[in-house]
Amino acid sequence: MKTKDKKELHLKSLKELNNLVNVAKDVVVGLRLDKTQNKLKNTSQLAVKRKEIAQMLTIIRGKELSEKMKKA
């Protein structure tokens, strides 16, 4: 994921980020299926997509914590 894309993720709402995570998880399932069927030529795509999901989840957690701190 490019730096520009990461910065754009920080501007999205929690709902949008959760939707993006769900879509990315569906993509990972499809990539796993393709890998087991030997259809996937670039197997590193799987690791890249999992890393993107982790980055999105980290941003989500940070936003949740910041909202929690604002309320307290």
N, C-alpha and C positions, 0 to 999 in steps of 0.2 A: 504494500500500500504506500502510495506516495505521500510525502509530507503535506501537500496541498489537500489531499483527501482526508488525512487525519485531522487537519485544522477544520475542515468542513464538518466533520463528525461532531466536533465540540459545539458547533452552532445548532445542531439538531436537538429536538425535544426528546424526552425519554421515550415517548410513544413511538416516534419515528425510529429511534435507535433499536428498540425492541423488535419492531417490524423488520428492520435490516438484519438483525441477528437471526430471526426465524427464517428469513429467506436464505441467508448464508448457510444455516444448518441444513436446509433442504438441499442446497447445492452440494454440501459435503456428503450427504447420503447418496446423491446421484453419482458423485465422483467415486465413492467407495464401491458402488455397484459396478460402475464401469471398470474399475481396477480389477475386481474379482473376475470379470468377464474378459479381461485382457483387451478392452477397448480403449483404455486410457493410455495415451502415448507419453504424456508428460506427467509423471507421477508426483512431481514436486508441487503440482497445483493443489494437491490435497493438504500438504503442510502449509502452504501459503494461505489457503482459505481458513484453516484452523487458527492460524496466527491472526488473521483479520478479525475473526470472531472474538478471540481473546482481547484484542485491542478495543473492540466495541464494548465488550463486557466491562473492561476496566474503566472506560469513559462513563458508562452507565453507573457503575458503582461510585465513581467520583462525584457525579451529579447528585446521586441519592444522598451521599454524605454531606454535600454542601447544602442541600435543601434542609436536611435534618439539623445542621448547625444554625441555619437561618431561623428556624422555628424555635430553637432553644434559647 
